[in-house]
Amino acid sequence: MKCAEVQNKFIALQDGMLNPVEKHKIEEHLQTCNKCQWLYAMLTKTDQYMAYEKQQRSPDFLANRILASLPTHAAKQSINLQLTRLQKIAALLLVAIGLASGWLLGNMVYTTDHSFSTSVTDEFNLGSDIGAFEAFLLNQ
């Protein structure tokens, strides 16, 4: 086997996830390759060190110091309350802008439609002469 193939299977070897044939090939390679022997030894020592460190307990003063440096629950609630207020203000502003825009556009359309209908009514007295209005539309 090549070194890269062996090194890619180091974790599986440590975890016992290899079949007997692969395990035997890797062990044979480790007997002949100094580089892979060294890398596998370092991996094994690192795993042993990590297992040892998991069992260690940090001093109480360290945990207390870390917890004291974190923002308190009340501070978090204050920040959340401020964000909620800002969101409500932004929503109200958007609604106000939408209403104002709708009112302005509505007035512009109404004015345009109203002036058109006034000019048509003035020209053709729709109440009494619908035929003239139809003729006007057909000639356009």
C-alpha positions in Angstrom: 0.0 0.0 0.0 1.0 3.6 -0.6 1.6 6.0 2.4 -1.4 8.2 1.5 -3.7 5.2 1.5 -2.4 4.0 4.8 -2.6 7.4 6.4 -6.2 7.8 5.2 -7.1 4.6 7.2 -5.3 5.5 10.5 -8.6 6.5 12.2 -10.4 3.4 11.0 -7.5 1.3 12.3 -7.7 2.9 15.7 -11.4 2.6 15.9 -11.3 -1.1 14.9 -13.4 -0.5 11.8 -11.1 -2.3 9.2 -11.6 -5.8 8.0 -8.8 -8.2 8.9 -7.2 -8.1 5.4 -6.9 -4.3 5.4 -5.7 -4.3 9.0 -2.9 -6.7 8.1 -1.8 -4.7 5.0 -1.6 -1.5 7.1 0.3 -3.2 9.9 2.8 -4.6 7.3 3.3 -1.1 5.9 3.8 0.3 9.3 6.6 -2.2 10.0 8.5 -1.0 6.9 7.8 2.7 6.7 9.3 5.0 9.3 7.3 8.1 8.3 3.9 6.3 8.7 5.2 4.7 11.9 5.9 8.2 13.3 2.6 9.7 12.1 0.6 6.8 13.6 2.5 7.1 16.9 1.7 10.8 17.0 -1.9 10.1 16.3 -2.1 7.5 19.0 -0.3 9.8 21.6 -2.7 12.7 20.6 -5.7 10.5 21.2 -4.3 9.3 24.6 -3.7 12.9 25.6 -7.2 14.0 24.6 -8.7 11.1 26.6 -6.7 12.2 29.6 -7.7 15.9 29.2 -11.4 14.9 29.0 -11.0 13.6 32.5 -9.5 16.8 33.9 -11.7 19.4 35.6 -11.1 23.0 35.2 -10.7 25.1 38.4 -13.9 26.6 39.8 -12.5 30.1 39.6 -12.0 29.8 35.9 -15.6 28.8 35.3 -16.9 31.6 37.6 -14.7 34.1 35.8 -16.0 33.1 32.4 -19.6 33.1 33.5 -19.1 36.6 35.1 -17.8 38.0 31.8 -20.9 36.9 29.9 -23.8 39.3 29.6 -26.5 38.6 32.2 -30.0 37.4 31.3 -31.4 40.8 32.2 -29.0 42.5 29.8 -30.0 40.0 27.0 -33.7 40.8 27.7 -33.0 44.5 27.5 -31.3 44.1 24.2 -34.2 42.0 22.9 -36.7 44.5 24.1 -34.9 47.3 22.3 -34.8 45.3 19.1 -38.5 44.6 19.4 -39.3 48.3 19.8 -37.2 49.2 16.8 -39.0 46.5 14.7 -42.3 47.9 15.8 -41.2 51.5 14.9 -39.9 50.3 11.5 -43.2 48.5 10.8 -45.3 51.6 11.7 -43.1 53.7 9.5 -43.6 51.3 6.6 -47.3 51.3 7.1 -47.4 55.1 7.2 -45.4 55.4 4.1 -47.6 52.9 2.3 -50.8 54.7 3.4 -49.4 58.1 2.3 -48.3 56.7 -1.0 -51.7 55.1 -1.6 -53.5 58.3 -0.7 -51.3 60.4 -3.0 -51.6 58.0 -5.9 -55.3 57.7 -5.3 -55.7 61.4 -5.5 -53.7 61.6 -8.7 -55.8 58.9 -10.4 -59.1 60.3 -9.1 -58.1 63.8 -10.4 -57.2 62.4 -13.8 -60.3 60.3 -14.0 -62.6 63.0 -12.7 -61.3 65.6 -15.1 -61.8 63.1 -18.0 -65.3 62.3 -17.0 -66.1 65.9 -16.5 -64.9 66.9 -19.9 -66.8 64.0 -21.5 -70.0 64.8 -19.6 -69.7 68.5 -20.5 -69.2 67.7 -24.2 -71.9 65.0 -24.5 -74.5 65.4 -21.7 -74.5 61.7 -21.0 -77.8 61.8 -19.2 -79.8 62.6 -22.3 -77.7 61.5 -25.3 -76.0 58.1 -24.9 -76.0 57.6 -28.7 -73.6 60.6 -29.2 -71.3 59.1 -26.6 -71.2 55.8 -28.4 -70.5 57.5 -31.7 -67.7 59.4 -30.0 -66.2 56.1 -28.8 -66.5 54.5 -32.2 -64.9 57.3 -34.0 -61.8 57.3 -31.8 
